[in-house]
Structure formats: C-alpha cells, structure tokens
Amino acid sequence: MTDRIGAPGTGISRREFLAASGGVGTAMLAGCTAGGRQSATNPTLGEPPANVSGSDGKLPYTSPPEVVQVDDQGGEVTLSTQQCRHAVHPKETMGGPIELPQVWAFKADDGPASVPGPILRTTEGNDMAVTLDNTDGMRPHTVHFHGSQKTWKNDGVPTTTGIQVEPGEKHTYSIPANVPGTHFYHCHYQTHRHIDMGMYGILRVDPKGYEPADKEYFMTVKEWDSRLNRMMAGGDAQYSPRDRNPDVFTINGKSAPRSFHPEDGSPIIVDKGDTVRVHFVNGGYMSHPLHTHNHRFEVIEHDGGVIPEVARYDQDVTNVAPAERRVIEFTADADPGIYLLHCHKVNHVMNGDSYPGGMLGAIVYREAMDSDIFGQLMEYAGYDGK
C-alpha cells in the first residue's frame, strides 16, 4: 500500500496534498458541478457504493493500480484475476457517470484488483518468478511479458508454447529482468478480448544504478468499446472485434474529470523546478499522440531502449502506438498553475458527446492547489478533500 498522491509513482503524500490544497473543500464553489456537462450516451450509469466489496450482490469495484516492488518479495509475485465492475468516471459531471459493468482485473498477491493491473517493478539482473493463479478463474489465461528475453516455454503464448492456465490451475513463469526499461504485460489467451476486458499492466525493470527523477509517474492509456464489457456482463449489447468502435478513453483506467482525482486518478503533481519523469504505455489498439501544455520534454527511453542524449530533442507531442512504451522527462519550469496532458486525437478527449473528458490529465503545480479553479476540478472529479 502507499499514501502517495497522483498517478502511480513517487508523487507527494496525502498529507502534503491536503496541506497544499487547503483541504480542497473550502475552495469549492457552490453549483460548479453543472459546468461542462452535456448530454452523453454512456456505457452504464452508476456510482460506486461506499462499500466496494460487492456485498450488494454485484461485482466488486476495481481499485487504482499499485506499484509492487518485486525485489522486496524475493523476486516472487502471484497474479490472479477477478471479475469486477470498473468506475471510469462515477460522478454526474462532464458527461458522467461512466462505468464498465464487467472487467477482468489482475491483482498481485493479496493486493486489490485493478485496471490497469499492478505495476511490477524490479531491477536489472533480478529475475522474477511470476505465478499465474487461476484457481478461482472462469476461463483460461496466460501472461506474456514484453521486454524480457526469456525461454520459449515462458513466452506466455498458448498457440506456440502449448501452455495455457486453465480454471483451477496455477503456472509459474520464469521472467528474466534482462532488458532494462518500461515494458508491458498482458494475457495472451484470446488476446483481442482479454486485453479489452482489462488484463494488462506495466513491467518496470530499473537499470543497475538507476537514478530516479524528483517526481516519477506511470500512465497507461487505452480506448474501450464498452459494448464488449456490457455483453460480457449479460447486457443487451452485441460486439465483434471486427466492428470495434471505441467510446471510452482512459488514462490509468479513468476518464476526465475522474482522471484529476488525486487518489483514484492520475494528476501529475509537481513543485517548481522538479525534474519529472513520466512512463507512458499504450494498452489499447489505437495510437495516441500525447501532448503536454506549456512544458517541453525529451523522450529519454523507447521500448526499453535508452535514447542517447545527442539524439534527444525538445518536443511537446509524442505518439504512442499500441503496446509501445515511451518515457519522457521535463522540468517543471512553467508559471505555476494547472496544465493539460491529453491525447491530441480530440475525439478521444470526450465522454460520449461531452467535451472535455476522456483521455485527459493534468500537470498540477502545488502552488495552484489552493485556487478556486482547482477546487472546481476536484468537485467535478468527486474529491471532497476529507
């Protein structure tokens, strides 16, 4: 567990957040929830109950992804799956609420089920034993890791290895941490469906002697055709991968304004002068050109390969293709405020017919967190500061 605020990574503590924001609640403006709201066709309407355990007879809700320090566990981690509901944006603001009524979420050990799955972090040279526990599963699964030079039988592809983990079974993969960098993992059984049901996550292999930035964040972007999730939940929906037409767009599983939520979303919270490192991974099937407002960055790593300094250059848009990984680094040197980070396929920055929304995040300076506009954003996101 962690008390870090913002996207998975270093961030700031919850106490620091509340101190900087003045508790948030005191800055909120009455009636501001109506702003930016338009009618939209949403996958499913509904808000997570206070008790998200599923005690109401429905599927439990997912949690935000956690970082699992695999080195601290002797190089061993167990992944399992859980059928859940996924609240993309649970509030009646900016085109919400939006919910995927069924996802298949990875969980690590005794941690919470999440979409994306837990971030598995290790160090170059420290091999991992990853056990896929499908004891309570309902369908076959595998795990395939990008960015690891592994043996044939550990590739996680049932068609070519003959290994798939059936319901009631367990299987352990030996995954060498021999390619430093930020990578991607996912189920490779009926891949087109299982990734779209939420079975994907980040593998981070820190190189030996890794020097972290002042602030470091992990972000997985993805688009969804919610008809699949509704169909798998037994709803009145028909879906074919040949007719895939995404209608939900997320950063770390959340659409704006929920993506601004400091505990459930992925704001990049910075102090003036910070060096900020963001690990982008595309878990979807479409490319996403990601743009930072008012901040120029360098791409320092691509699919695990470090880009030599002589080949780096300043930019403010980087295109991330399916399964591609790009790590960017910038200095928080702008006028302290709130700046957008978003996909520049502008129809991906919508919730139904409501703009803005979707694949939209923010770079937030701590100095701006006691402003009225930040209070408005927190109310849109459903954060009460308590």
C-alpha positions as CSV (number, residue, x, y, z in Angstrom):
1,M,0.0,0.0,0.0
2,T,1.1,3.6,-0.5
3,D,0.0,7.1,0.7
4,R,1.3,8.7,-2.5
5,I,-1.0,11.1,-4.3
6,G,-1.3,11.2,-8.1
7,A,-0.5,8.7,-10.7
8,P,1.4,5.6,-9.5
9,G,4.9,6.6,-8.8
10,T,6.6,8.9,-6.3
11,G,4.3,11.9,-6.2
12,I,3.5,13.6,-2.9
13,S,1.9,12.3,0.3
14,R,-1.8,12.7,1.0
15,R,-0.9,14.9,4.0
16,E,1.1,17.2,1.7
17,F,-1.7,17.3,-0.8
18,L,-4.3,18.3,1.8
19,A,-1.9,21.0,3.2
20,A,-1.3,22.4,-0.2
21,S,-4.9,22.4,-1.2
22,G,-6.2,23.8,2.0
23,G,-8.3,20.7,2.4
24,V,-9.9,21.3,-1.1
25,G,-13.4,21.5,0.3
26,T,-13.0,25.1,1.4
27,A,-12.1,26.2,-2.1
28,M,-15.1,24.6,-3.9
29,L,-17.7,26.8,-5.4
30,A,-21.4,26.2,-5.0
31,G,-23.2,24.9,-8.1
32,C,-20.0,24.3,-10.1
33,T,-20.9,20.7,-10.9
34,A,-23.1,21.9,-13.8
35,G,-20.2,23.4,-15.6
36,G,-19.0,21.5,-18.7
37,R,-21.8,19.0,-18.5
38,Q,-23.7,18.0,-21.7
39,S,-25.9,15.1,-22.6
40,A,-24.0,11.9,-23.4
41,T,-24.6,8.3,-24.2
42,N,-22.7,6.4,-21.5
43,P,-21.9,2.7,-21.3
44,T,-23.6,2.2,-17.9
45,L,-24.9,4.7,-15.3
46,G,-24.0,4.2,-11.7
47,E,-21.8,5.2,-8.8
48,P,-19.6,3.1,-6.6
49,P,-21.2,2.5,-3.2
50,A,-19.3,3.4,-0.1
51,N,-18.6,-0.3,0.5
52,V,-17.0,-1.6,-2.7
53,S,-16.7,-5.2,-1.6
54,G,-19.6,-6.4,-3.7
55,S,-21.8,-7.1,-0.6
56,D,-24.8,-5.8,-2.6
57,G,-24.6,-8.9,-4.7
58,K,-23.0,-7.2,-7.6
59,L,-19.4,-7.4,-8.7
60,P,-16.9,-5.5,-6.6
61,Y,-15.3,-2.4,-8.0
62,T,-11.7,-2.2,-9.1
63,S,-9.1,-0.1,-7.2
64,P,-6.3,2.1,-8.6
65,P,-3.2,0.2,-9.7
66,E,-0.4,-0.2,-7.1
67,V,3.3,-0.5,-7.6
68,V,4.6,-3.9,-6.4
69,Q,8.3,-3.9,-5.5
70,V,9.1,-7.4,-6.6
71,D,12.7,-7.3,-5.3
72,D,11.4,-6.8,-1.8
73,Q,9.4,-10.0,-2.2
74,G,12.4,-12.2,-3.0
75,G,11.7,-11.9,-6.8
76,E,8.3,-13.7,-6.5
77,V,4.8,-12.4,-7.2
78,T,1.5,-14.1,-7.8
79,L,-1.0,-12.7,-10.2
80,S,-4.7,-13.7,-10.2
81,T,-7.8,-12.3,-11.9
82,Q,-11.1,-11.1,-10.5
83,Q,-14.3,-10.2,-12.3
84,C,-15.1,-6.6,-11.3
85,R,-17.0,-3.5,-12.2
86,H,-14.9,-0.6,-13.2
87,A,-16.0,3.0,-12.5
88,V,-14.4,5.1,-15.3
89,H,-16.0,8.3,-14.0
90,P,-18.6,7.8,-11.3
91,K,-20.0,11.4,-10.9
92,E,-22.7,13.2,-12.8
93,T,-20.3,15.8,-14.1
94,M,-18.8,16.4,-17.6
95,G,-20.7,13.6,-19.3
96,G,-20.7,11.1,-16.4
97,P,-21.3,8.8,-14.9
98,I,-19.4,6.2,-16.9
99,E,-19.0,2.5,-15.8
100,L,-17.8,-0.7,-17.4
101,P,-20.1,-3.2,-15.9
102,Q,-17.6,-6.1,-16.2
103,V,-13.8,-6.2,-16.4
104,W,-11.3,-9.0,-15.7
105,A,-8.8,-7.3,-13.4
106,F,-5.3,-8.5,-12.4
107,K,-4.4,-8.5,-8.7
108,A,-0.9,-9.1,-7.2
109,D,-0.7,-11.4,-4.1
110,D,-3.2,-10.1,-1.5
111,G,-3.5,-6.6,-3.2
112,P,-6.5,-5.1,-4.8
113,A,-7.8,-6.0,-8.3
114,S,-7.1,-3.1,-10.6
115,V,-7.4,-1.9,-14.2
116,P,-4.7,-1.4,-15.4
117,G,-3.1,-4.3,-13.4
118,P,-0.5,-3.7,-10.7
119,I,2.8,-2.2,-11.8
120,L,5.5,-4.9,-11.3
121,R,8.9,-3.2,-10.5
122,T,12.2,-4.9,-10.3
123,T,15.9,-4.3,-11.0
124,E,18.1,-5.5,-13.9
125,G,19.5,-8.9,-13.1
126,N,16.9,-9.8,-10.5
127,D,14.9,-12.5,-12.2
128,M,11.2,-12.9,-11.4
129,A,9.1,-15.9,-10.6
130,V,5.6,-14.9,-11.7
131,T,2.8,-17.3,-10.7
132,L,-0.5,-17.0,-12.5
133,D,-3.0,-18.4,-10.1
134,N,-6.2,-19.3,-12.0
135,T,-7.6,-21.5,-9.1
136,D,-10.8,-19.5,-8.9
137,G,-10.9,-18.4,-12.5
138,M,-13.7,-19.0,-15.0
139,R,-11.7,-19.2,-18.3
140,P,-8.1,-19.9,-19.4
141,H,-5.5,-17.2,-19.1
142,T,-1.7,-16.6,-19.7
143,V,0.7,-13.8,-19.0
144,H,3.0,-12.5,-21.8
145,F,5.8,-10.0,-20.9
146,H,7.2,-7.6,-23.4
147,G,10.8,-6.6,-22.9
148,S,12.2,-9.8,-21.4
149,Q,14.4,-12.2,-23.3
150,K,13.0,-15.4,-21.9
151,T,13.0,-19.1,-22.8
152,W,10.5,-20.4,-25.3
153,K,8.1,-22.0,-22.8
154,N,7.9,-18.8,-20.7
155,D,6.6,-16.7,-23.6
156,G,3.0,-16.9,-22.4
157,V,1.5,-17.6,-25.9
158,P,-0.6,-20.8,-25.8
159,T,-0.6,-21.3,-29.6
160,T,3.2,-21.6,-29.8
161,T,4.1,-22.9,-26.3
162,G,1.2,-25.3,-25.6
163,I,0.8,-23.7,-22.2
164,Q,-2.4,-22.1,-21.0
165,V,-3.5,-21.9,-17.4
166,E,-7.0,-23.5,-17.2
167,P,-9.5,-22.7,-14.4
168,G,-8.4,-24.4,-11.2
169,E,-4.7,-24.4,-12.3
170,K,-1.6,-22.5,-11.4
171,H,1.6,-21.9,-13.5
172,T,4.8,-20.1,-12.7
173,Y,6.7,-18.2,-15.4
174,S,10.4,-17.5,-15.1
175,I,10.9,-14.0,-16.3
176,P,14.5,-12.7,-16.5
177,A,14.9,-9.0,-15.8
178,N,17.5,-8.7,-18.5
179,V,16.1,-5.8,-20.6
180,P,16.0,-2.6,-18.5
181,G,13.2,-0.2,-19.2
182,T,9.5,0.2,-19.1
183,H,7.5,-2.7,-20.6
184,F,4.0,-4.1,-21.0
185,Y,2.4,-7.3,-19.9
186,H,-1.0,-8.8,-20.8
187,C,-3.0,-12.0,-21.1
188,H,-2.2,-13.7,-24.5
189,Y,-5.2,-16.1,-24.5
190,Q,-7.8,-14.7,-26.9
191,T,-5.7,-11.6,-26.7
192,H,-8.1,-9.3,-28.6
193,R,-10.8,-9.9,-26.0
194,H,-8.8,-10.4,-22.8
195,I,-6.8,-7.1,-23.1
196,D,-10.1,-5.3,-23.9
197,M,-11.5,-6.8,-20.7
198,G,-8.7,-5.2,-18.7
199,M,-6.0,-7.8,-18.5
200,Y,-2.9,-5.7,-19.0
201,G,-0.3,-3.8,-16.9
202,I,3.2,-2.3,-16.7
203,L,6.5,-4.1,-16.0
204,R,9.3,-1.8,-15.0
205,V,12.9,-3.0,-14.9
206,D,15.2,-0.4,-13.4
207,P,18.7,-0.5,-14.8
208,K,21.5,-1.0,-12.3
209,G,22.4,2.3,-10.8
210,Y,19.1,3.9,-11.7
211,E,18.7,7.5,-10.7
212,P,15.1,8.5,-10.1
213,A,13.7,11.9,-11.0
214,D,12.3,14.3,-8.4
215,K,8.8,13.1,-9.4
216,E,8.1,9.9,-11.4
217,Y,4.7,8.7,-12.7
218,F,3.4,5.7,-14.6
219,M,0.5,6.1,-17.1
220,T,-1.2,3.6,-19.3
221,V,-3.6,4.9,-22.0
222,K,-6.3,2.9,-23.5
223,E,-9.5,3.1,-25.6
224,W,-12.5,0.8,-25.0
225,D,-15.6,-0.3,-26.9
226,S,-18.0,-0.7,-24.0
227,R,-20.3,-3.0,-25.9
228,L,-17.9,-5.8,-25.1
229,N,-18.0,-5.1,-21.4
230,R,-21.8,-4.8,-21.4
231,M,-22.1,-8.0,-23.4
232,M,-19.9,-10.0,-21.1
233,A,-22.0,-8.6,-18.1
234,G,-25.1,-10.1,-19.7
235,G,-26.4,-6.8,-21.0
236,D,-28.3,-6.2,-24.3
237,A,-25.3,-5.4,-26.4
238,Q,-23.7,-7.1,-29.4
239,Y,-19.9,-6.8,-30.1
240,S,-17.5,-8.1,-32.7
241,P,-13.8,-7.2,-32.7
242,R,-14.2,-6.6,-36.5
243,D,-16.6,-3.8,-35.6
244,R,-14.7,-2.3,-32.7
245,N,-15.7,1.3,-32.2
246,P,-14.3,2.8,-29.0
247,D,-16.5,5.1,-26.9
248,V,-14.5,5.3,-23.7
249,F,-10.9,6.7,-23.4
250,T,-8.8,6.5,-20.3
251,I,-5.6,7.3,-18.5
252,N,-4.8,4.6,-15.9
253,G,-8.4,3.4,-16.4
254,K,-10.1,6.7,-15.7
255,S,-11.6,9.4,-17.9
256,A,-11.6,13.1,-17.1
257,P,-12.6,14.6,-14.8
258,R,-12.1,11.5,-12.6
259,S,-8.5,11.3,-14.0
260,F,-7.9,14.5,-12.0
261,H,-8.9,12.8,-8.7
262,P,-5.7,12.7,-6.5
263,E,-6.4,9.2,-5.2
264,D,-8.4,7.5,-7.9
265,G,-7.0,9.3,-10.9
266,S,-3.6,10.4,-12.2
267,P,-2.7,14.1,-11.8
268,I,0.9,14.9,-12.2
269,I,1.6,17.0,-9.1
270,V,4.8,19.0,-9.1
271,D,6.8,21.7,-7.4
272,K,8.5,24.4,-9.3
273,G,11.9,23.2,-10.6
274,D,11.2,19.5,-10.3
275,T,12.6,17.1,-12.8
276,V,9.6,15.0,-13.8
277,R,9.7,11.6,-15.5
278,V,6.5,10.0,-16.9
279,H,6.4,6.4,-18.2
280,F,3.7,6.1,-21.0
281,V,2.4,2.7,-22.1
282,N,-0.3,2.2,-24.6
283,G,-2.6,-0.7,-23.6
284,G,-5.0,-0.2,-26.5
285,Y,-5.3,-0.9,-30.2
286,M,-5.1,2.7,-31.5
287,S,-2.2,5.1,-31.5
288,H,-2.4,8.1,-29.1
289,P,-0.4,11.3,-29.7
290,L,0.1,12.7,-26.1
291,H,0.6,16.4,-25.7
292,T,1.7,18.4,-22.7
293,H,0.6,22.0,-22.4
294,N,3.3,24.6,-21.6
295,H,6.0,22.0,-21.0
296,R,8.6,20.8,-23.5
297,F,10.0,17.4,-22.8
298,E,12.6,14.9,-24.1
299,V,11.8,11.3,-24.9
300,I,14.6,9.5,-23.0
301,E,13.6,5.9,-23.4
302,H,11.6,4.0,-26.1
303,D,10.5,0.4,-25.6
304,G,13.2,-0.1,-23.0
305,G,16.0,1.4,-25.2
306,V,17.7,4.4,-23.7
307,I,17.9,7.2,-26.3
308,P,21.4,8.8,-26.4
309,E,21.5,12.4,-25.2
310,V,22.8,13.5,-28.6
311,A,19.6,12.1,-30.3
312,R,17.2,13.8,-27.9
313,Y,15.3,17.0,-28.7
314,D,12.6,19.1,-27.1
315,Q,9.0,18.4,-28.1
316,D,5.5,18.6,-26.7
317,V,3.7,15.8,-28.6
318,T,4.8,12.1,-28.7
319,N,2.8,9.4,-30.5
320,V,2.5,6.2,-28.5
321,A,1.4,3.2,-30.7
322,P,-0.3,0.0,-29.4
323,A,2.0,-1.8,-26.9
324,E,4.6,0.9,-27.3
325,R,6.4,2.5,-24.3
326,R,7.9,6.0,-24.2
327,V,9.4,7.6,-21.2
328,I,9.5,11.4,-21.2
329,E,11.3,13.8,-18.9
330,F,10.8,17.5,-18.4
331,T,11.5,20.3,-15.9
332,A,8.5,21.9,-14.1
333,D,9.5,25.4,-15.2
334,A,6.2,26.9,-16.2
335,D,4.2,29.6,-14.5
336,P,2.8,27.6,-11.5
337,G,-0.7,26.6,-12.5
338,I,-2.7,23.8,-14.0
339,Y,-1.9,22.5,-17.4
340,L,-3.4,19.7,-19.5
341,L,-1.9,16.5,-20.7
342,H,-4.0,14.8,-23.3
343,C,-4.4,12.7,-26.4
344,H,-4.5,15.1,-29.4
345,K,-7.0,13.0,-31.3
346,V,-9.5,15.4,-29.9
347,N,-12.5,13.0,-30.2
348,H,-10.6,10.8,-27.7
349,V,-10.9,13.7,-25.2
350,M,-14.7,13.3,-24.8
351,N,-17.2,11.4,-22.7
352,G,-19.9,10.5,-25.2
353,D,-20.9,13.8,-26.7
354,S,-19.5,15.8,-23.8
355,Y,-16.2,17.8,-24.2
356,P,-13.8,17.8,-22.5
357,G,-13.4,14.4,-20.9
358,G,-11.8,11.0,-21.9
359,M,-8.1,10.7,-22.2
360,L,-7.3,13.9,-20.4
361,G,-5.0,14.5,-17.5
362,A,-3.2,17.4,-15.8
363,I,0.1,18.8,-14.6
364,V,-0.7,20.5,-11.4
365,Y,1.7,22.8,-9.5
366,R,1.4,22.6,-5.8
367,E,1.1,26.4,-5.6
368,A,-2.1,26.3,-7.7
369,M,-3.8,23.7,-5.4
370,D,-5.4,26.2,-3.1
371,S,-7.1,28.1,-6.1
372,D,-10.8,28.1,-6.7
373,I,-10.3,26.6,-10.2
374,F,-8.5,23.6,-8.6
375,G,-11.4,23.3,-6.1
376,Q,-13.8,23.2,-9.1
377,L,-11.8,20.4,-10.8
378,M,-11.8,18.4,-7.6
379,E,-15.6,18.7,-7.3
380,Y,-16.0,17.6,-10.9
381,A,-13.8,14.7,-10.1
382,G,-15.7,13.8,-6.9
383,Y,-12.9,14.5,-4.4
384,D,-14.1,16.2,-1.2
385,G,-10.8,16.6,0.5
386,K,-11.6,14.6,3.6
